[in-house]
Each structure stands twice: as structure tokens, then as C-alpha cells.
Amino acid sequence: MEKIWYILNPTTFEPNEIKISNLNNKNILMLRRSDKFKRYEIGINAMKIIIEKEPEAKLYIVGIENNTYDIYLKKIVDELGLTKNIIFKKKISSPESML
């Protein structure tokens, strides 16, 4: 992993305010609202490939609400055997602390 690409959603902060990861942690952070049209299962399935190259990589999915779609996402994680690498969180106070 030589480069980091940030794909920013429209936000109220400036890109220069974002803490750049030092690559010591292999964490991926998905901040979300629960919406099936966002297709978060694509990111979950991509983790299967990422973990083959980076077994210590973690995907944090933040904004979980335990609705039908979230239960579906958790089922995919279980079926892929990725429960140690994909962590669901309700909320976090500082996204930067996970980078």
C-alpha cells in the first residue's frame, strides 16, 4: 500500500483538516447512515480480497442501527468469516482516532 486516496463526501470541514494516516494501522473506516442504496456489502466483499494481502486489516463500519439492512450486512460478514476484521460500531466521537 504505497498511496492513500481519500474519497470525500460533502462535509463541513476542509480537506487540510484531515489527519493523514501514517500507515502503521491497516484500518478502513466507513462512516455511514443506514441505507441499502449505499451498497455497503460491496465494501464488505472487498475486505475478503484485502485480507488476503493484509491479514491484520480492519474495516470499521460506523453508524450501525440494527435495522433490517444492518442485520443483512452482519450476516454477510458472518458468512465470509470476517468477524475479526470487520467491526460494527454505533458511533464514535473521533474518526481520526481510528486511523
Rosetta constraint file for C-alpha pairs under 8 A:
AtomPair CA 13 CA 17 HARMONIC 6.82 0.50
AtomPair CA 14 CA 18 HARMONIC 7.47 0.50
AtomPair CA 18 CA 96 HARMONIC 7.76 0.50
AtomPair CA 19 CA 96 HARMONIC 6.37 0.50
AtomPair CA 20 CA 99 HARMONIC 7.97 0.50
AtomPair CA 21 CA 25 HARMONIC 7.86 0.50
AtomPair CA 21 CA 99 HARMONIC 5.64 0.50
AtomPair CA 25 CA 57 HARMONIC 7.74 0.50
AtomPair CA 25 CA 99 HARMONIC 6.57 0.50
AtomPair CA 26 CA 54 HARMONIC 7.72 0.50
AtomPair CA 26 CA 56 HARMONIC 6.73 0.50
AtomPair CA 26 CA 57 HARMONIC 4.64 0.50
AtomPair CA 26 CA 58 HARMONIC 6.31 0.50
AtomPair CA 26 CA 99 HARMONIC 7.91 0.50
AtomPair CA 27 CA 57 HARMONIC 5.72 0.50
AtomPair CA 27 CA 58 HARMONIC 4.81 0.50
AtomPair CA 27 CA 59 HARMONIC 5.89 0.50
AtomPair CA 27 CA 60 HARMONIC 7.34 0.50
AtomPair CA 27 CA 98 HARMONIC 6.98 0.50
AtomPair CA 27 CA 99 HARMONIC 5.98 0.50
AtomPair CA 28 CA 57 HARMONIC 7.64 0.50
AtomPair CA 28 CA 58 HARMONIC 6.10 0.50
AtomPair CA 28 CA 59 HARMONIC 4.65 0.50
AtomPair CA 28 CA 60 HARMONIC 6.14 0.50
AtomPair CA 28 CA 99 HARMONIC 7.53 0.50
AtomPair CA 29 CA 59 HARMONIC 5.88 0.50
AtomPair CA 29 CA 60 HARMONIC 4.89 0.50
AtomPair CA 29 CA 61 HARMONIC 6.24 0.50
AtomPair CA 29 CA 62 HARMONIC 7.45 0.50
AtomPair CA 29 CA 95 HARMONIC 7.78 0.50
AtomPair CA 29 CA 98 HARMONIC 7.47 0.50
AtomPair CA 29 CA 99 HARMONIC 7.73 0.50
AtomPair CA 30 CA 59 HARMONIC 7.40 0.50
AtomPair CA 30 CA 60 HARMONIC 6.09 0.50
AtomPair CA 30 CA 61 HARMONIC 4.86 0.50
AtomPair CA 30 CA 62 HARMONIC 6.08 0.50
AtomPair CA 31 CA 61 HARMONIC 6.23 0.50
AtomPair CA 31 CA 62 HARMONIC 4.94 0.50
AtomPair CA 31 CA 63 HARMONIC 6.31 0.50
AtomPair CA 32 CA 61 HARMONIC 7.35 0.50
AtomPair CA 32 CA 62 HARMONIC 6.11 0.50
AtomPair CA 32 CA 63 HARMONIC 5.31 0.50
AtomPair CA 32 CA 64 HARMONIC 7.84 0.50
AtomPair CA 33 CA 63 HARMONIC 5.60 0.50
AtomPair CA 33 CA 64 HARMONIC 7.38 0.50
AtomPair CA 34 CA 63 HARMONIC 6.88 0.50
AtomPair CA 34 CA 64 HARMONIC 6.56 0.50
AtomPair CA 34 CA 65 HARMONIC 6.69 0.50
AtomPair CA 34 CA 67 HARMONIC 7.90 0.50
AtomPair CA 34 CA 69 HARMONIC 7.18 0.50
AtomPair CA 34 CA 70 HARMONIC 7.01 0.50
AtomPair CA 35 CA 39 HARMONIC 7.81 0.50
AtomPair CA 35 CA 69 HARMONIC 7.25 0.50
AtomPair CA 36 CA 40 HARMONIC 7.46 0.50
AtomPair CA 36 CA 69 HARMONIC 6.16 0.50
AtomPair CA 39 CA 43 HARMONIC 7.88 0.50
AtomPair CA 40 CA 44 HARMONIC 6.50 0.50
AtomPair CA 40 CA 73 HARMONIC 7.60 0.50
AtomPair CA 41 CA 45 HARMONIC 6.08 0.50
AtomPair CA 41 CA 73 HARMONIC 6.31 0.50
AtomPair CA 41 CA 76 HARMONIC 7.54 0.50
AtomPair CA 42 CA 46 HARMONIC 6.14 0.50
AtomPair CA 43 CA 47 HARMONIC 6.36 0.50
AtomPair CA 44 CA 48 HARMONIC 7.24 0.50
AtomPair CA 44 CA 73 HARMONIC 7.98 0.50
AtomPair CA 44 CA 76 HARMONIC 7.71 0.50
AtomPair CA 44 CA 77 HARMONIC 6.93 0.50
AtomPair CA 44 CA 86 HARMONIC 7.74 0.50
AtomPair CA 45 CA 49 HARMONIC 7.50 0.50
AtomPair CA 46 CA 50 HARMONIC 6.40 0.50
AtomPair CA 47 CA 51 HARMONIC 5.87 0.50
AtomPair CA 47 CA 59 HARMONIC 7.44 0.50
AtomPair CA 48 CA 52 HARMONIC 6.67 0.50
AtomPair CA 48 CA 80 HARMONIC 7.42 0.50
AtomPair CA 48 CA 82 HARMONIC 7.49 0.50
AtomPair CA 49 CA 53 HARMONIC 7.14 0.50
AtomPair CA 50 CA 54 HARMONIC 5.87 0.50
AtomPair CA 50 CA 55 HARMONIC 7.61 0.50
AtomPair CA 50 CA 57 HARMONIC 7.40 0.50
AtomPair CA 51 CA 55 HARMONIC 4.39 0.50
AtomPair CA 51 CA 56 HARMONIC 7.03 0.50
AtomPair CA 51 CA 57 HARMONIC 6.13 0.50
AtomPair CA 56 CA 85 HARMONIC 7.41 0.50
AtomPair CA 57 CA 85 HARMONIC 6.44 0.50
AtomPair CA 58 CA 84 HARMONIC 7.92 0.50
AtomPair CA 58 CA 85 HARMONIC 4.58 0.50
AtomPair CA 58 CA 86 HARMONIC 5.72 0.50
AtomPair CA 58 CA 87 HARMONIC 7.38 0.50
AtomPair CA 59 CA 85 HARMONIC 6.15 0.50
AtomPair CA 59 CA 86 HARMONIC 4.68 0.50
AtomPair CA 59 CA 87 HARMONIC 6.21 0.50
AtomPair CA 60 CA 86 HARMONIC 5.91 0.50
AtomPair CA 60 CA 87 HARMONIC 4.87 0.50
AtomPair CA 60 CA 88 HARMONIC 5.94 0.50
AtomPair CA 60 CA 89 HARMONIC 7.11 0.50
AtomPair CA 61 CA 86 HARMONIC 7.36 0.50
AtomPair CA 61 CA 87 HARMONIC 6.19 0.50
AtomPair CA 61 CA 88 HARMONIC 4.89 0.50
AtomPair CA 61 CA 89 HARMONIC 6.15 0.50
AtomPair CA 62 CA 88 HARMONIC 6.03 0.50
AtomPair CA 62 CA 89 HARMONIC 4.74 0.50
AtomPair CA 62 CA 90 HARMONIC 5.74 0.50
AtomPair CA 62 CA 91 HARMONIC 5.65 0.50
AtomPair CA 62 CA 92 HARMONIC 7.23 0.50
AtomPair CA 63 CA 88 HARMONIC 7.92 0.50
AtomPair CA 63 CA 89 HARMONIC 6.24 0.50
AtomPair CA 63 CA 90 HARMONIC 4.79 0.50
AtomPair CA 63 CA 91 HARMONIC 5.44 0.50
AtomPair CA 64 CA 70 HARMONIC 6.42 0.50
AtomPair CA 64 CA 88 HARMONIC 6.42 0.50
AtomPair CA 64 CA 89 HARMONIC 5.90 0.50
AtomPair CA 64 CA 90 HARMONIC 4.74 0.50
AtomPair CA 64 CA 91 HARMONIC 7.56 0.50
AtomPair CA 65 CA 70 HARMONIC 6.61 0.50
AtomPair CA 65 CA 90 HARMONIC 6.60 0.50
AtomPair CA 66 CA 70 HARMONIC 5.17 0.50
AtomPair CA 66 CA 71 HARMONIC 5.94 0.50
AtomPair CA 67 CA 71 HARMONIC 6.22 0.50
AtomPair CA 68 CA 72 HARMONIC 6.24 0.50
AtomPair CA 69 CA 73 HARMONIC 6.29 0.50
AtomPair CA 70 CA 74 HARMONIC 6.26 0.50
AtomPair CA 71 CA 75 HARMONIC 6.22 0.50
AtomPair CA 72 CA 76 HARMONIC 6.45 0.50
AtomPair CA 73 CA 77 HARMONIC 6.42 0.50
AtomPair CA 74 CA 78 HARMONIC 6.24 0.50
AtomPair CA 75 CA 79 HARMONIC 6.11 0.50
AtomPair CA 76 CA 80 HARMONIC 6.14 0.50
AtomPair CA 77 CA 81 HARMONIC 6.17 0.50
AtomPair CA 77 CA 82 HARMONIC 5.27 0.50
AtomPair CA 77 CA 83 HARMONIC 5.98 0.50
AtomPair CA 77 CA 86 HARMONIC 7.12 0.50
AtomPair CA 78 CA 82 HARMONIC 6.22 0.50
AtomPair CA 78 CA 83 HARMONIC 6.00 0.50
AtomPair CA 82 CA 86 HARMONIC 5.90 0.50
AtomPair CA 83 CA 87 HARMONIC 6.90 0.50
AtomPair CA 94 CA 98 HARMONIC 7.70 0.50
AtomPair CA 95 CA 99 HARMONIC 7.34 0.50
